[in-house]
Amino acid sequence: MGIEFIQGDDGIFIHQRKFAAEFLKKFKMEDSNSVKTPIETEIKLTKEGDGRTIDATYFKQIVGSHRYLTCARPDICYVVGLVSRYMESP
């Protein structure tokens, strides 16, 4: 499943480092900047508007991969759930 465990003196930790690296490579995001807050604060997402059209299949693949990462990354759960609302028609 891509989940790895590390046991140390201070506890057991889980991570998905390998899956995350493969995910970034697959979607050509290796050079992306890391951030502490994965979404802009005060942002309002909407399906309405003049935004550009994107490939729905590609969007669903990215969101699905992010959903899988939430097992070991609770810090991204909120944002992934928020973006998942738009999987029907991105």
C-alpha positions as semicolon CSV with decimal commas, in nm:
position;residue;x (nm);y (nm);z (nm)
1;M;0,000;0,000;0,000
2;G;0,298;0,229;0,006
3;I;0,283;0,301;0,378
4;E;0,616;0,264;0,556
5;F;0,681;0,246;0,929
6;I;0,981;0,370;1,122
7;Q;1,031;0,256;1,479
8;G;1,256;0,459;1,703
9;D;1,315;0,524;2,070
10;D;1,056;0,803;2,064
11;G;0,778;0,603;1,894
12;I;0,651;0,455;1,571
13;F;0,600;0,685;1,274
14;I;0,431;0,622;0,941
15;H;0,513;0,787;0,612
16;Q;0,455;0,750;0,241
17;R;0,778;0,903;0,116
18;K;0,815;0,668;-0,182
19;F;0,452;0,708;-0,292
20;A;0,474;1,086;-0,256
21;A;0,792;1,099;-0,467
22;E;0,630;0,885;-0,739
23;F;0,316;1,100;-0,724
24;L;0,515;1,421;-0,771
25;K;0,706;1,271;-1,061
26;K;0,392;1,134;-1,232
27;F;0,220;1,473;-1,229
28;K;0,540;1,669;-1,308
29;M;0,538;1,847;-0,972
30;E;0,892;1,763;-0,854
31;D;0,992;2,130;-0,855
32;S;0,688;2,249;-0,659
33;N;0,748;2,454;-0,346
34;S;0,644;2,309;-0,013
35;V;0,418;2,521;0,206
36;K;0,292;2,507;0,563
37;T;-0,068;2,585;0,466
38;P;-0,175;2,383;0,159
39;I;-0,448;2,632;0,062
40;E;-0,469;3,007;0,067
41;T;-0,659;3,131;0,368
42;E;-0,988;3,309;0,299
43;I;-1,012;3,146;-0,047
44;K;-1,359;3,070;-0,182
45;L;-1,380;2,787;-0,431
46;T;-1,672;2,776;-0,673
47;K;-1,780;2,583;-0,980
48;E;-1,917;2,901;-1,134
49;G;-1,708;3,163;-1,307
50;D;-1,474;3,218;-1,597
51;G;-1,201;2,976;-1,491
52;R;-1,024;2,777;-1,758
53;T;-1,151;2,432;-1,850
54;I;-0,931;2,141;-1,742
55;D;-0,919;1,771;-1,818
56;A;-1,157;1,611;-1,565
57;T;-0,978;1,274;-1,574
58;Y;-0,642;1,435;-1,495
59;F;-0,798;1,635;-1,210
60;K;-0,956;1,320;-1,063
61;Q;-0,624;1,136;-1,079
62;I;-0,448;1,414;-0,889
63;V;-0,722;1,440;-0,625
64;G;-0,739;1,061;-0,588
65;S;-0,365;1,041;-0,531
66;H;-0,390;1,318;-0,271
67;R;-0,673;1,128;-0,096
68;Y;-0,444;0,828;-0,066
69;L;-0,175;1,046;0,092
70;T;-0,408;1,163;0,369
71;C;-0,346;0,832;0,556
72;A;-0,006;0,960;0,667
73;R;-0,063;1,335;0,620
74;P;-0,351;1,459;0,835
75;D;-0,236;1,815;0,766
76;I;-0,372;1,790;0,410
77;C;-0,705;1,619;0,493
78;Y;-0,909;1,940;0,498
79;V;-0,781;2,071;0,166
80;V;-0,811;1,735;-0,010
81;G;-1,170;1,705;0,114
82;L;-1,246;2,059;-0,001
83;V;-1,105;2,002;-0,350
84;S;-1,277;1,661;-0,371
85;R;-1,611;1,841;-0,381
86;Y;-1,529;1,948;-0,737
87;M;-1,447;1,604;-0,878
88;E;-1,784;1,574;-1,053
89;S;-1,723;1,872;-1,281
90;P;-1,391;2,047;-1,213
